[in-house]
């Protein structure tokens, strides 16, 4: 009896002890930083010992984590030179076209070369890899848009690796995770939807997926080449390392996303960063108090409103002025520029702020609509707070994010180039504000998300603890990772049956031809 009590106590102590967790969060994308930072901070709140490794690529971005221990790897000289040559604030994302492979491929390859260059700095940091290996982490969490962290995990050797996607899994991420693309009905990241009954629409979806793979292929090839060069040709590829992950976290919400294939080891944790909304500060409260309804305009952290074409900004302003009973709050990064100065002086229902506490604003009952770029965080916050949106995608995953919202009746997709049409934009905003179906659908979705049996945070923490305690389960690794293209698509079986069918047709034709010739010969003899 005493022995069983001791064993139970030991098991309880083991399950209750804090686990050592390493999060790899290179600073190159604010949305991915925030996603990984929210994971790290949530695990800290759950009582675990969390360290975030932060290679600095873009020094202008903020850390996503505020509670975990941090290890920084400063930018290499090569990365600094590339960073200095980039001007994200003035980048013309309005004219940028993901579908144009001639321009998108060089952009994607240059971007990933910039990100990948810092990976050299990570493995060259004196003593870092050995120090991380000696820590004997229970779990290492990486995000698979860039691949340095995945390859690094093979050197760090945690008990479990957890891969992740900070947005919808894109291109090579799906390959890493072992998730089928299902392109006949599941929209590629560059598509807002697929008409499954249209051959042209399905063909366009396949093309969009090809363009994305071609644009970002260096995100894998350069890292594979780097680690094989440093550690030998037998060093496993990023895809091979990812295939042995214990679990995969995806920043997705199934109640609003397109239904698509997944795997048992995939855990959807959309909304992991959702925080309790705070009361509006005095300045925002003053703005909201002017009218009973307010609309928020924000295009995220990448697309800068002040860098939009002047005519587009005038068209937005024109639409705003036609709703005198509604306040419009526009996240505008340079409210002191000439356009903003004139706009604010002549439009009484417009307010421009450099930064807006989006979550707090969306939670306010006086906010009736959201005009947004359709980033994953924005779409999830929109759904969680029950506010309809006019989704204007600019690049990357934004078209697909926007399309899933429209498909569920939570707003409308508005194509960015239609911002040149002032009347069309006004009509879209008017429909967004006045169409009750959007508001009703959003209210229902918001309530459904709130009533889910397990929150994203609970799912994430329990999954990490499971991986930390038991390691990866072979049962969760699909055999597809060990198959080549021919085996996976049963191309060999199709080829054999095709050959058999063709042979059968050939034999049948020959037999029919022989019989026909015999009949003709007999008929001729009788006639003679």
Number of C-alpha atoms within 10 A of each C-alpha: 5 7 8 9 10 11 11 12 12 12 11 11 11 12 14 12 11 18 21 17 28 28 25 25 28 28 24 21 19 18 20 21 23 21 27 28 23 22 24 30 22 22 25 21 13 14 13 20 18 26 22 26 21 21 23 24 25 20 14 11 15 13 19 24 22 12 17 24 16 16 13 14 20 17 20 18 12 13 22 17 12 17 18 9 9 11 9 13 15 14 15 14 17 18 12 14 14 21 20 12 17 12 13 19 21 14 16 21 17 16 18 22 19 20 25 22 21 24 28 16 19 23 18 13 12 10 9 15 16 12 11 18 15 12 14 15 22 22 27 29 28 29 27 26 21 22 27 29 25 26 24 22 25 17 15 21 18 24 18 26 30 26 26 28 23 25 23 22 23 22 21 20 21 16 16 22 28 20 17 14 20 12 19 18 18 21 29 28 23 24 23 21 23 21 14 14 10 11 12 12 18 20 13 18 25 18 16 22 21 15 21 23 17 17 26 25 17 21 24 21 13 17 26 20 14 17 22 15 12 11 11 11 12 9 18 16 21 24 21 15 18 29 23 21 26 26 29 24 26 20 24 25 19 13 15 20 17 20 11 14 10 15 15 11 20 19 19 20 22 25 24 23 21 15 11 9 15 12 12 15 10 9 8 16 12 11 16 22 12 13 14 13 17 25 23 21 22 21 21 18 18 18 20 21 23 18 17 16 14 11 13 19 19 16 19 18 20 17 18 21 20 13 14 13 13 21 25 27 24 21 24 22 18 17 18 14 11 9 14 20 13 11 19 16 9 12 16 13 20 22 19 20 14 12 13 17 13 18 19 16 24 24 20 17 13 16 21 21 26 28 21 23 29 29 27 23 24 25 27 25 22 25 27 23 24 26 27 31 34 27 29 23 25 24 21 16 21 25 26 27 33 30 26 22 27 22 16 17 18 31 30 24 25 23 14 16 12 13 20 17 13 18 13 15 21 21 11 16 23 14 15 23 21 12 13 12 14 23 22 16 18 25 18 15 21 20 14 14 20 13 10 10 9 11 15 20 20 15 15 20 18 13 19 24 20 17 21 24 16 12 19 20 14 11 9 16 20 17 12 14 17 11 11 10 10 12 12 13 11 11 12 13 12 12 12 11 12 12 12 12 12 12 12 12 12 12 12 12 12 12 12 12 12 12 12 12 12 12 11 11 12 11 11 10 8 7 7 5
